């Protein structure tokens, strides 16, 4: 037979097919082995809960024991277990061929917002569905609701509301449909809608223009400050004793009869290294850590609104967000990390060695001595600002030789402090 097969392959002649009856018998046997044996087993393993297996085992044991000892109590337990299992199977039957979709008005929220999640459940089949139970995951919580019976092609909308209590990247979903008995013996569960992420942003406060940076830089942007020497011409003013005669505008002087001095709008380089300490040991509690994140987010948003080039440093990660929404989405995912490098200047110099402004937000447990040692490697030509989140403390500003340290007791202190530092 092997030679005949090889010959057919070499000559290209068609091979003889086995009789149709034999093929059907073999296919039928395989179907019986796969479908008949694996189907019920898969059903039992998927739908019967551990409690259901326990009740089934006790029912069998009690029925077998009654046959030997004839205790009527065992018979009652066996009958009760059998009735419960039969009722569970009956209540679990029915069509649950739903399809579903989740939607939220916005995936970018703020702490305190109340958000409705619209759950659209449809019966795409040709037969009616039965009543079922929906379970929607909201982070670590679960929201349950009833799903009515739906006619073919009918759609039902259900709204589930939740309040954004804390900053997070909150997974909404998946949506699971459950059908079973109230005893929990048999459960029919399947996932319909996939998960979507909702970004809950930290609270922020609006700041005025950030002017910290390097003056007279060709890559800078106008800051709004008027100075006597820069690149961006602003206007003229009268001469005052001590003014540099090189700034005299002689044409205007000739017309007015008095010395006129040029004025310029100060330009500042826009490269900012914005870092935050995420070691939980540097903070008294979780509220102080959230205050630090809000400070960090407020300054970053102002940088994006001014179009300043910004490198954001969180732990060992560095990003370059260009838009406020992108930056706030990143802030939603900031988590404490005990493995963080305590010297925030190391990743700052690694990822952004030529920044003109280094701004770090730290907790109140990081002492001034540690901060002084931390900022020593930073270039002397750059401005260094350290914001200390100290929940409930009095706002204060301390100026050192290499950096400026500001204490923020609440988020509303930040605009006043930044205004004083301008």
C-alpha positions as CSV (number, residue, x, y, z in Angstrom):
1,X,0.0,0.0,0.0
2,X,2.9,2.4,0.8
3,X,4.4,1.7,-2.7
4,X,1.1,2.4,-4.4
5,X,0.7,5.7,-2.6
6,X,4.2,6.8,-3.5
7,X,3.5,5.9,-7.1
8,X,0.3,7.9,-7.3
9,X,2.2,10.9,-5.9
10,X,5.0,10.7,-8.5
11,X,2.7,10.2,-11.5
12,X,0.1,12.7,-10.5
13,X,-2.8,10.2,-10.7
14,X,-5.7,10.8,-8.4
15,X,-5.7,8.8,-5.2
16,X,-8.6,6.5,-4.5
17,X,-10.9,7.9,-1.8
18,X,-12.3,5.6,0.9
19,X,-16.0,4.8,0.7
20,X,-18.3,7.5,1.8
21,X,-19.9,5.4,4.4
22,X,-16.6,4.6,6.0
23,X,-15.7,8.3,6.1
24,X,-19.1,9.2,7.7
25,X,-18.7,6.5,10.2
26,X,-15.2,7.7,11.2
27,X,-16.4,11.4,11.3
28,X,-19.4,10.4,13.3
29,X,-17.3,8.4,15.8
30,X,-15.0,11.4,16.2
31,X,-18.0,13.7,16.7
32,X,-19.4,11.3,19.3
33,X,-16.0,11.2,21.1
34,X,-15.5,15.0,21.0
35,X,-19.0,16.4,21.3
36,X,-20.8,13.8,23.4
37,X,-17.9,13.3,25.9
38,X,-16.5,16.8,26.1
39,X,-19.7,18.8,25.7
40,X,-21.4,17.8,29.0
41,X,-18.1,17.8,30.8
42,X,-17.4,21.3,29.6
43,X,-20.9,22.4,30.6
44,X,-20.5,20.9,34.1
45,X,-17.1,22.5,34.6
46,X,-18.2,25.9,33.4
47,X,-21.6,26.3,34.9
48,X,-21.7,24.3,38.1
49,X,-20.2,26.3,41.0
50,X,-18.1,24.7,43.9
51,X,-21.2,25.0,46.1
52,X,-23.2,23.1,43.4
53,X,-20.6,20.3,43.4
54,X,-20.7,20.2,47.1
55,X,-24.5,19.8,47.2
56,X,-24.4,17.2,44.4
57,X,-21.8,15.2,46.4
58,X,-23.8,15.4,49.6
59,X,-27.0,14.3,47.8
60,X,-25.3,11.3,46.3
61,X,-23.7,10.4,49.7
62,X,-26.9,10.8,51.6
63,X,-28.9,8.7,49.0
64,X,-26.3,5.9,49.1
65,X,-26.1,6.0,52.9
66,X,-29.9,5.8,53.2
67,X,-29.9,2.6,51.2
68,X,-27.8,0.9,53.9
69,X,-28.8,2.5,57.2
70,X,-32.4,3.5,56.4
71,X,-32.2,6.8,58.2
72,X,-35.1,9.0,57.0
73,X,-33.0,12.1,57.8
74,X,-30.6,11.1,55.1
75,X,-33.5,10.6,52.7
76,X,-34.8,14.1,53.4
77,X,-31.4,15.6,52.8
78,X,-31.0,13.7,49.6
79,X,-34.4,14.7,48.3
80,X,-33.8,18.4,49.3
81,X,-30.5,18.4,47.5
82,X,-32.0,16.9,44.4
83,X,-34.9,19.4,44.4
84,X,-32.4,22.3,44.8
85,X,-30.3,21.0,41.9
86,X,-33.3,20.5,39.7
87,X,-34.6,24.0,40.5
88,X,-31.1,25.4,39.8
89,X,-30.9,23.7,36.4
90,X,-34.4,24.9,35.5
91,X,-33.7,28.5,36.5
92,X,-30.4,28.5,34.5
93,X,-32.0,27.5,31.2
94,X,-33.0,30.1,28.6
95,X,-31.5,32.2,25.8
96,X,-28.9,34.7,27.0
97,X,-27.5,35.6,23.6
98,X,-27.2,39.3,24.4
99,X,-24.7,41.8,22.9
100,X,-23.8,44.9,24.8
101,X,-21.7,48.2,24.5
102,X,-20.5,50.6,27.1
103,X,-20.2,54.4,26.6
104,X,-19.4,57.4,28.9
105,X,-19.9,61.1,28.1
106,X,-16.2,61.7,28.6
107,X,-13.1,59.6,29.4
108,X,-11.4,62.6,31.0
109,X,-12.8,63.6,34.4
110,X,-12.0,65.4,37.6
111,X,-12.2,64.2,41.2
112,X,-15.8,64.8,42.4
113,X,-17.5,64.4,39.0
114,X,-20.6,62.1,38.8
115,X,-20.4,60.1,35.6
116,X,-23.2,58.1,34.0
117,X,-22.2,54.9,32.2
118,X,-24.7,54.0,29.4
119,X,-25.1,50.3,29.0
120,X,-26.8,49.3,25.7
121,X,-27.9,45.7,25.7
122,X,-29.3,44.2,22.5
123,X,-30.9,40.9,21.5
124,X,-29.3,40.2,18.0
125,X,-30.9,36.8,17.7
126,X,-34.2,35.5,16.3
127,X,-35.5,34.1,19.6
128,X,-36.5,36.0,22.8
129,X,-34.1,36.2,25.6
130,X,-34.8,35.5,29.3
131,X,-34.3,37.6,32.3
132,X,-30.7,37.9,33.5
133,X,-28.5,39.8,35.8
134,X,-25.8,42.3,34.7
135,X,-22.6,42.9,36.6
136,X,-20.5,46.0,35.7
137,X,-17.0,46.4,37.1
138,X,-16.0,49.9,38.2
139,X,-12.5,49.5,39.3
140,X,-12.5,47.3,42.3
141,X,-16.3,47.7,42.8
142,X,-19.2,46.0,41.1
143,X,-22.5,47.4,40.1
144,X,-25.4,44.9,39.6
145,X,-28.6,45.6,37.7
146,X,-31.5,43.5,36.2
147,X,-31.7,42.8,32.5
148,X,-35.3,42.2,31.3
149,X,-36.4,39.7,28.7
150,X,-35.8,41.1,25.2
151,X,-37.7,40.4,22.0
152,X,-35.6,39.7,18.8
153,X,-33.7,42.8,17.7
154,X,-34.9,44.7,20.8
155,X,-32.5,47.1,22.6
156,X,-32.5,48.2,26.2
157,X,-30.5,51.1,27.7
158,X,-29.5,51.1,31.3
159,X,-27.6,54.0,33.1
160,X,-25.2,53.2,35.9
161,X,-23.8,56.3,37.7
162,X,-20.7,56.5,39.8
163,X,-18.9,59.3,41.6
164,X,-15.2,59.9,41.0
165,X,-13.9,59.8,44.6
166,X,-10.1,59.8,44.0
167,X,-7.6,60.3,41.2
168,X,-7.0,57.2,39.2
169,X,-7.1,55.5,35.9
170,X,-10.4,53.8,36.4
171,X,-11.2,50.7,34.3
172,X,-15.0,50.6,33.5
173,X,-16.0,47.1,32.6
174,X,-16.1,44.5,31.5
175,X,-19.8,43.8,31.5
176,X,-20.8,40.3,32.5
177,X,-24.2,38.7,32.1
178,X,-25.1,36.2,34.8
179,X,-27.9,33.6,34.7
180,X,-28.5,31.2,37.5
181,X,-30.3,30.3,40.7
182,X,-30.5,32.3,43.9
183,X,-28.7,29.5,45.8
184,X,-25.6,29.9,43.7
185,X,-25.4,26.2,42.7
186,X,-25.3,26.8,38.9
187,X,-24.0,30.0,37.3
188,X,-24.1,30.9,33.6
189,X,-21.8,33.8,33.1
190,X,-20.2,35.4,30.0
191,X,-18.5,38.6,29.2
192,X,-20.1,40.9,26.6
193,X,-18.5,44.4,26.6
194,X,-14.8,45.0,26.9
195,X,-13.2,47.4,29.4
196,X,-12.7,51.1,28.8
197,X,-10.3,53.3,30.8
198,X,-11.6,56.6,32.3
199,X,-8.9,59.1,33.5
200,X,-9.8,60.8,36.7
201,X,-7.6,63.9,36.8
202,X,-6.3,65.5,40.0
203,X,-7.6,68.8,41.2
204,X,-5.6,71.8,39.8
205,X,-5.5,75.5,40.2
206,X,-4.8,78.1,37.5
207,X,-1.6,80.0,37.7
208,X,-0.3,83.2,36.2
209,X,2.5,83.2,33.6
210,X,5.5,81.2,34.7
211,X,8.5,83.4,34.2
212,X,11.2,81.3,35.8
213,X,13.9,80.6,33.1
214,X,16.9,82.1,31.4
215,X,16.6,85.6,29.9
216,X,17.8,86.7,26.6
217,X,17.6,83.3,24.9
218,X,17.1,83.0,21.2
219,X,14.7,80.0,21.7
220,X,12.7,81.8,24.4
221,X,9.2,83.3,24.3
222,X,8.1,86.7,25.4
223,X,7.3,86.7,29.1
224,X,5.4,90.0,29.5
225,X,8.2,91.6,31.7
226,X,9.7,94.8,30.4
227,X,13.5,95.1,30.6
228,X,16.2,97.5,29.3
229,X,18.2,94.9,27.4
230,X,16.9,91.9,25.4
231,X,16.0,90.9,21.9
232,X,12.3,91.6,21.5
233,X,11.8,95.4,21.1
234,X,8.8,96.7,23.1
235,X,8.8,100.5,23.1
236,X,10.5,103.7,24.3
237,X,10.7,105.6,27.5
238,X,12.4,108.8,28.8
239,X,16.0,108.7,29.9
240,X,16.7,108.1,33.6
241,X,20.1,108.7,35.3
242,X,22.2,105.5,35.1
243,X,20.7,104.2,31.8
244,X,23.1,102.7,29.3
245,X,23.7,105.3,26.5
246,X,24.0,102.4,24.0
247,X,20.2,102.0,24.4
248,X,19.4,105.5,23.3
249,X,17.1,105.7,20.3
250,X,18.6,108.7,18.5
251,X,15.9,109.2,15.9
252,X,13.2,109.5,18.5
253,X,15.6,111.7,20.6
254,X,16.0,114.1,17.7
255,X,12.2,114.3,17.2
256,X,11.2,114.7,20.8
257,X,14.2,116.8,22.0
258,X,14.9,114.6,25.0
259,X,16.8,111.3,25.4
260,X,14.6,108.3,24.6
261,X,15.7,104.8,25.8
262,X,14.7,101.5,24.1
263,X,12.7,99.0,26.1
264,X,12.5,95.3,25.4
265,X,10.2,92.5,26.4
266,X,12.1,89.8,28.3
267,X,12.3,86.4,26.6
268,X,12.9,83.2,28.5
269,X,14.0,79.8,27.5
270,X,11.1,77.4,27.8
271,X,12.8,74.1,28.7
272,X,11.4,72.9,32.0
273,X,12.2,69.7,33.9
274,X,9.2,68.9,36.0
275,X,9.6,66.2,38.6
276,X,7.7,64.8,41.5
277,X,8.8,62.5,44.3
278,X,6.6,59.4,44.6
279,X,8.2,57.6,47.5
280,X,5.4,57.2,50.1
281,X,7.9,57.5,53.0
282,X,8.4,61.2,52.1
283,X,4.7,62.0,52.8
284,X,2.7,62.0,56.1
285,X,-0.4,60.4,54.5
286,X,-2.2,59.8,51.3
287,X,-3.8,63.3,51.4
288,X,-0.4,65.0,51.3
289,X,0.6,62.8,48.4
290,X,-2.5,63.9,46.5
291,X,-1.7,67.5,47.3
292,X,1.8,67.0,45.8
293,X,0.2,65.5,42.6
294,X,-2.1,68.5,42.3
295,X,0.8,70.9,42.7
296,X,2.7,69.0,40.1
297,X,-0.3,68.9,37.7
298,X,-1.0,72.6,38.1
299,X,2.5,73.7,37.1
300,X,2.6,71.3,34.2
301,X,-0.8,72.5,32.8
302,X,0.5,76.1,33.0
303,X,3.6,75.1,31.1
304,X,1.6,73.5,28.3
305,X,-0.7,76.5,28.1
306,X,2.3,78.7,27.6
307,X,3.8,76.4,25.0
308,X,6.9,75.8,27.1
309,X,8.9,72.7,26.2
310,X,8.6,70.3,29.2
311,X,10.1,67.1,30.3
312,X,8.0,65.3,32.9
313,X,9.9,63.0,35.4
314,X,8.1,60.5,37.5
315,X,10.4,57.9,39.1
316,X,12.7,56.7,36.3
317,X,10.1,57.5,33.6
318,X,10.4,60.6,31.4
319,X,7.7,61.9,29.0
320,X,7.2,65.0,26.8
321,X,3.5,65.8,26.8
322,X,2.6,68.6,24.5
323,X,-1.1,69.1,25.5
324,X,-2.7,69.6,28.8
325,X,-5.1,66.7,28.5
326,X,-2.3,64.3,27.7
327,X,-0.3,65.6,30.7
328,X,-3.3,65.2,33.0
329,X,-4.0,61.7,31.8
330,X,-0.4,60.9,32.9
331,X,-1.0,62.5,36.3
332,X,-4.0,60.3,36.8
333,X,-1.7,57.2,36.8
334,X,0.9,58.5,39.2
335,X,1.3,55.9,42.0
336,X,3.5,55.7,45.1
337,X,6.8,53.8,44.6
338,X,9.1,52.9,47.4
339,X,11.8,51.9,45.0
340,X,12.2,55.4,43.7
341,X,15.6,57.0,43.6
342,X,15.5,59.5,46.5
343,X,17.8,61.9,44.6
344,X,15.4,63.4,42.1
345,X,18.2,65.3,40.4
346,X,19.7,62.1,39.0
347,X,16.9,61.2,36.6
348,X,16.5,65.0,35.9
349,X,20.1,65.3,34.7
350,X,19.9,62.0,32.8
351,X,16.8,62.9,30.8
352,X,17.1,66.7,30.7
353,X,20.6,68.0,31.4
354,X,20.1,71.3,29.6
355,X,16.9,72.5,31.2
356,X,16.7,76.1,32.3
357,X,14.2,75.4,35.1
358,X,14.2,72.4,37.4
359,X,11.0,72.2,39.4
360,X,10.6,69.4,41.9
361,X,7.6,68.6,44.1
362,X,8.4,66.6,47.3
363,X,6.7,65.6,50.6
364,X,7.1,67.2,54.0
365,X,9.2,64.3,55.3
366,X,12.1,65.2,53.0
367,X,14.3,67.5,55.1
368,X,15.9,70.7,53.8
369,X,19.4,69.1,54.3
370,X,18.4,66.3,52.0
371,X,17.0,68.8,49.5
372,X,20.3,70.8,49.6
373,X,22.3,67.7,48.8
374,X,19.9,66.7,46.1
375,X,20.2,69.9,44.1
376,X,24.0,70.2,44.3
377,X,24.6,68.5,40.9
378,X,22.3,70.7,39.0
379,X,23.9,73.3,36.7
380,X,24.4,76.7,38.3
381,X,23.0,78.5,35.2
382,X,19.6,76.9,35.7
383,X,16.8,78.0,38.1
384,X,15.9,75.4,40.7
385,X,12.5,75.5,42.5
386,X,11.5,72.9,45.1
387,X,7.9,72.9,46.2
388,X,7.2,71.1,49.5
389,X,3.7,69.7,50.0
390,X,3.1,70.1,53.7
391,X,-0.6,69.6,54.3
392,X,-2.0,72.3,56.6
393,X,1.2,74.1,57.0
394,X,1.7,77.9,56.6
395,X,2.8,78.9,53.1
396,X,6.4,80.1,53.1
397,X,9.3,80.8,50.8
398,X,13.0,80.2,51.6
399,X,15.8,81.3,49.3
400,X,19.0,79.4,49.3
401,X,22.2,79.9,47.3
402,X,21.4,77.2,44.8
403,X,17.6,76.9,44.9
404,X,14.4,78.3,46.2
405,X,12.1,76.2,48.4
406,X,8.4,77.0,48.9
407,X,6.1,75.3,51.3
408,X,2.5,74.7,50.1
409,X,-0.1,73.9,52.8
410,X,-3.1,73.8,50.5
411,X,-3.6,74.0,46.8
412,X,-4.9,77.6,47.0
413,X,-1.5,78.7,48.2
414,X,0.2,77.8,45.0
415,X,-0.9,80.8,42.9
416,X,0.2,83.2,45.6
417,X,3.6,81.5,46.0
418,X,4.2,81.3,42.3
419,X,3.2,85.0,42.0
420,X,5.7,85.9,44.6
421,X,8.4,84.0,42.9
422,X,7.8,85.6,39.5
